[in-house]
Each structure stands twice: as structure tokens, then as C-alpha cells.
Amino acid sequence: CSLAAVASRSLEKSQSWCEEVLPPLLGSESDRVTRYGSYDELLEDASVDAVYVPLPTSLHLEWVLKCIEKGKHVLLEKPCALQLSDLETMASAAQTAGLVLM
């Protein structure tokens, strides 16, 4: 398991986060982490198997379904959903696709 990519709403934010956080954790390996200026770009990366979604809860349903559509396992920040029906939709989509939603 390794960190393959980081995305944010802008490339500048993604690069800034990586420069601040990754060197103490990964050392020289931090240069191998791809930086993206949008979440959609990250989902197109075939080297990414799983996605951590730290977005606000109100965006979880949309982004979890996008991740699953692109064949990515999902680690979801809690609370997982605003309502039970959203969680059921996400869980069903993951199960149907044979992907893990945590």
C-alpha cells in the first residue's frame, strides 16, 4: 500500500499540501506522489485503487458514487451520510461493483 496521488480544488493547494505534509512522512519518496488540481482528474488515474474522501458530509453521496463508477475503493470520513437512504445507496453501489466502502 502506498500513496499514489493527492487532489484538491486547485493544483496549487494540492502542491502546497504535499510540500508541507509529505516530506516528514515519505522523505524523498514524496516526489513520486502525483498532484492533481481536481478530484475528477484523480479518479481518472489508473494507478489509484482507493480514494480517501474527507469532503463535507453533504458531498459524500456524489463523490462516493463517482469513485465507485471509476472502480475505486472508498475510505469515507464520518459521518458517512446525512440520511440513511444516502448511506444505503452508497453501500449498495459499492457492493454491486465489488468494491469496499469503509
DRENPA-3360 file (N, C-alpha, C; in nm, 2 decimals, always signed):
BEGIN
1 = CSLAAVAS = +0.08/-0.12/+0.00/+0.00/+0.00/+0.00/+0.09/+0.12/+0.00 ~ +0.06/+0.22/-0.09/+0.13/+0.34/-0.09/+0.05/+0.45/-0.14 ~ +0.09/+0.58/-0.11/+0.01/+0.69/-0.15/+0.05/+0.72/-0.30 ~ -0.04/+0.72/-0.39/-0.01/+0.74/-0.53/-0.04/+0.88/-0.57 ~ -0.14/+0.95/-0.52/-0.18/+1.08/-0.57/-0.26/+1.16/-0.46 ~ -0.26/+1.29/-0.48/-0.33/+1.38/-0.39/-0.40/+1.48/-0.48 ~ -0.53/+1.51/-0.45/-0.61/+1.60/-0.53/-0.67/+1.71/-0.44 ~ -0.69/+1.83/-0.49/-0.76/+1.93/-0.42/-0.84/+2.01/-0.53;
9 = RSLEKSQS = -0.90/+2.12/-0.49/-0.98/+2.20/-0.58/-0.89/+2.28/-0.67 ~ -0.76/+2.29/-0.64/-0.67/+2.36/-0.73/-0.53/+2.29/-0.72 ~ -0.46/+2.29/-0.83/-0.33/+2.23/-0.83/-0.23/+2.30/-0.72 ~ -0.25/+2.43/-0.71/-0.17/+2.50/-0.61/-0.19/+2.45/-0.47 ~ -0.32/+2.42/-0.43/-0.35/+2.37/-0.30/-0.30/+2.23/-0.28 ~ -0.31/+2.15/-0.39/-0.26/+2.01/-0.38/-0.11/+2.01/-0.36 ~ -0.04/+2.09/-0.44/+0.11/+2.10/-0.43/+0.15/+2.15/-0.29 ~ +0.09/+2.25/-0.24/+0.12/+2.31/-0.11/+0.10/+2.21/+0.00;
17 = WCEEVLPP = -0.01/+2.14/-0.01/-0.03/+2.03/+0.10/+0.08/+1.93/+0.09 ~ +0.11/+1.88/-0.03/+0.21/+1.78/-0.04/+0.35/+1.83/+0.01 ~ +0.38/+1.95/-0.02/+0.51/+2.01/+0.02/+0.52/+2.02/+0.17 ~ +0.41/+2.05/+0.24/+0.41/+2.06/+0.38/+0.40/+1.93/+0.45 ~ +0.31/+1.84/+0.41/+0.28/+1.72/+0.48/+0.37/+1.59/+0.45 ~ +0.40/+1.58/+0.32/+0.46/+1.45/+0.28/+0.60/+1.43/+0.31 ~ +0.69/+1.53/+0.30/+0.83/+1.50/+0.33/+0.86/+1.44/+0.46 ~ +0.80/+1.48/+0.57/+0.83/+1.42/+0.70/+0.78/+1.27/+0.71;
25 = LLGSESDR = +0.67/+1.24/+0.63/+0.62/+1.11/+0.62/+0.69/+1.01/+0.53 ~ +0.72/+1.07/+0.41/+0.77/+0.98/+0.30/+0.91/+1.01/+0.26 ~ +0.97/+1.12/+0.31/+1.11/+1.16/+0.27/+1.11/+1.18/+0.12 ~ +1.22/+1.13/+0.06/+1.24/+1.15/-0.09/+1.13/+1.09/-0.17 ~ +1.06/+0.99/-0.12/+0.95/+0.92/-0.19/+0.83/+1.02/-0.21 ~ +0.83/+1.13/-0.14/+0.71/+1.22/-0.16/+0.71/+1.28/-0.30 ~ +0.82/+1.28/-0.37/+0.83/+1.33/-0.51/+0.75/+1.24/-0.60 ~ +0.73/+1.11/-0.57/+0.66/+1.02/-0.65/+0.51/+1.03/-0.65;
33 = VTRYGSYD = +0.46/+1.11/-0.55/+0.31/+1.13/-0.54/+0.26/+1.23/-0.64 ~ +0.17/+1.19/-0.72/+0.11/+1.28/-0.83/+0.02/+1.38/-0.76 ~ +0.03/+1.50/-0.81/-0.06/+1.61/-0.76/-0.16/+1.64/-0.86 ~ -0.29/+1.66/-0.82/-0.40/+1.69/-0.92/-0.47/+1.82/-0.87 ~ -0.52/+1.89/-0.97/-0.59/+2.02/-0.94/-0.74/+2.00/-0.94 ~ -0.78/+1.87/-0.95/-0.93/+1.85/-0.94/-0.95/+1.70/-0.90 ~ -1.06/+1.68/-0.83/-1.09/+1.54/-0.79/-1.12/+1.45/-0.91 ~ -1.18/+1.51/-1.01/-1.21/+1.43/-1.13/-1.08/+1.37/-1.19;
41 = ELLEDASV = -0.98/+1.46/-1.20/-0.85/+1.41/-1.25/-0.80/+1.29/-1.18 ~ -0.80/+1.30/-1.05/-0.75/+1.19/-0.97/-0.83/+1.06/-1.00 ~ -0.96/+1.07/-1.02/-1.04/+0.95/-1.04/-1.01/+0.89/-1.18 ~ -0.95/+0.96/-1.27/-0.91/+0.91/-1.40/-0.77/+0.84/-1.39 ~ -0.70/+0.85/-1.28/-0.57/+0.79/-1.27/-0.58/+0.64/-1.24 ~ -0.54/+0.56/-1.34/-0.54/+0.41/-1.32/-0.46/+0.36/-1.21 ~ -0.36/+0.43/-1.17/-0.27/+0.38/-1.06/-0.34/+0.40/-0.92 ~ -0.45/+0.47/-0.91/-0.52/+0.49/-0.79/-0.62/+0.38/-0.77;
49 = DAVYVPLP = -0.61/+0.30/-0.67/-0.70/+0.19/-0.64/-0.81/+0.23/-0.54 ~ -0.77/+0.32/-0.45/-0.87/+0.36/-0.34/-0.86/+0.51/-0.32 ~ -0.97/+0.56/-0.27/-0.97/+0.71/-0.25/-1.02/+0.74/-0.11 ~ -0.95/+0.83/-0.04/-1.00/+0.88/+0.09/-1.08/+1.00/+0.06 ~ -1.20/+1.01/+0.11/-1.29/+1.12/+0.08/-1.31/+1.20/+0.21 ~ -1.24/+1.31/+0.23/-1.25/+1.39/+0.35/-1.34/+1.51/+0.33 ~ -1.42/+1.51/+0.23/-1.51/+1.63/+0.20/-1.62/+1.64/+0.30 ~ -1.69/+1.75/+0.30/-1.81/+1.77/+0.39/-1.91/+1.66/+0.36;
57 = TSLHLEWV = -1.99/+1.62/+0.46/-2.08/+1.51/+0.45/-2.18/+1.53/+0.34 ~ -2.22/+1.66/+0.32/-2.32/+1.69/+0.21/-2.27/+1.65/+0.07 ~ -2.14/+1.63/+0.06/-2.08/+1.59/-0.07/-2.05/+1.44/-0.08 ~ -2.07/+1.37/+0.02/-2.03/+1.23/+0.02/-2.10/+1.15/-0.08 ~ -2.23/+1.16/-0.09/-2.30/+1.07/-0.19/-2.25/+1.09/-0.33 ~ -2.24/+1.22/-0.37/-2.19/+1.25/-0.51/-2.06/+1.19/-0.53 ~ -1.96/+1.21/-0.44/-1.82/+1.17/-0.47/-1.80/+1.02/-0.45 ~ -1.87/+0.96/-0.35/-1.86/+0.82/-0.34/-1.91/+0.75/-0.46;
65 = LKCIEKGK = -2.02/+0.79/-0.52/-2.07/+0.73/-0.64/-1.98/+0.75/-0.76 ~ -1.92/+0.87/-0.77/-1.82/+0.90/-0.87/-1.70/+0.80/-0.86 ~ -1.65/+0.78/-0.73/-1.54/+0.69/-0.71/-1.57/+0.55/-0.75 ~ -1.69/+0.51/-0.71/-1.73/+0.37/-0.74/-1.75/+0.35/-0.89 ~ -1.80/+0.45/-0.96/-1.82/+0.45/-1.10/-1.69/+0.43/-1.17 ~ -1.58/+0.49/-1.11/-1.45/+0.48/-1.17/-1.37/+0.35/-1.12 ~ -1.44/+0.27/-1.04/-1.38/+0.15/-1.00/-1.28/+0.16/-0.88 ~ -1.30/+0.26/-0.80/-1.22/+0.29/-0.68/-1.28/+0.24/-0.55;
73 = HVLLEKPC = -1.20/+0.18/-0.46/-1.25/+0.16/-0.33/-1.25/+0.29/-0.26 ~ -1.34/+0.30/-0.15/-1.35/+0.43/-0.08/-1.34/+0.42/+0.07 ~ -1.26/+0.51/+0.12/-1.25/+0.53/+0.27/-1.31/+0.67/+0.29 ~ -1.42/+0.66/+0.37/-1.51/+0.78/+0.38/-1.50/+0.84/+0.52 ~ -1.48/+0.97/+0.53/-1.48/+1.04/+0.65/-1.62/+1.03/+0.72 ~ -1.62/+1.03/+0.85/-1.75/+1.03/+0.92/-1.80/+1.16/+0.96 ~ -1.93/+1.18/+0.97/-2.03/+1.09/+0.94/-2.04/+1.06/+0.79 ~ -2.08/+0.94/+0.77/-2.08/+0.89/+0.63/-2.19/+0.96/+0.54;
81 = ALQLSDLE = -2.31/+0.99/+0.60/-2.42/+1.04/+0.52/-2.51/+1.13/+0.61 ~ -2.58/+1.21/+0.54/-2.68/+1.30/+0.61/-2.81/+1.22/+0.64 ~ -2.83/+1.12/+0.56/-2.95/+1.04/+0.59/-2.93/+0.89/+0.55 ~ -3.00/+0.81/+0.61/-2.98/+0.66/+0.59/-2.99/+0.62/+0.45 ~ -3.09/+0.68/+0.38/-3.10/+0.64/+0.23/-2.98/+0.67/+0.15 ~ -2.90/+0.78/+0.18/-2.78/+0.81/+0.11/-2.68/+0.70/+0.14 ~ -2.66/+0.66/+0.27/-2.57/+0.55/+0.30/-2.61/+0.42/+0.24 ~ -2.74/+0.39/+0.23/-2.78/+0.27/+0.17/-2.75/+0.27/+0.02;
89 = TMASAAQT = -2.76/+0.39/-0.05/-2.73/+0.40/-0.19/-2.58/+0.38/-0.21 ~ -2.50/+0.44/-0.13/-2.35/+0.42/-0.14/-2.31/+0.28/-0.12 ~ -2.37/+0.21/-0.01/-2.33/+0.08/+0.02/-2.37/-0.02/-0.09 ~ -2.49/+0.00/-0.14/-2.54/-0.08/-0.25/-2.46/-0.07/-0.37 ~ -2.42/+0.05/-0.41/-2.34/+0.07/-0.53/-2.20/+0.01/-0.51 ~ -2.14/+0.02/-0.39/-2.01/-0.05/-0.37/-2.02/-0.20/-0.38 ~ -2.13/-0.25/-0.32/-2.15/-0.40/-0.32/-2.17/-0.45/-0.46 ~ -2.25/-0.38/-0.54/-2.28/-0.42/-0.67/-2.15/-0.42/-0.76;
97 = AGLVLM = -2.07/-0.32/-0.73/-1.94/-0.31/-0.81/-1.83/-0.40/-0.76 ~ -1.85/-0.46/-0.64/-1.75/-0.54/-0.58/-1.64/-0.46/-0.52 ~ -1.67/-0.34/-0.47/-1.57/-0.25/-0.41/-1.60/-0.24/-0.27 ~ -1.49/-0.19/-0.20/-1.50/-0.17/-0.05/-1.54/-0.03/-0.02 ~ -1.64/-0.01/+0.07/-1.67/+0.13/+0.12/-1.65/+0.12/+0.27 ~ -1.56/+0.20/+0.32/-1.53/+0.20/+0.47/-1.56/+0.33/+0.52;
% end
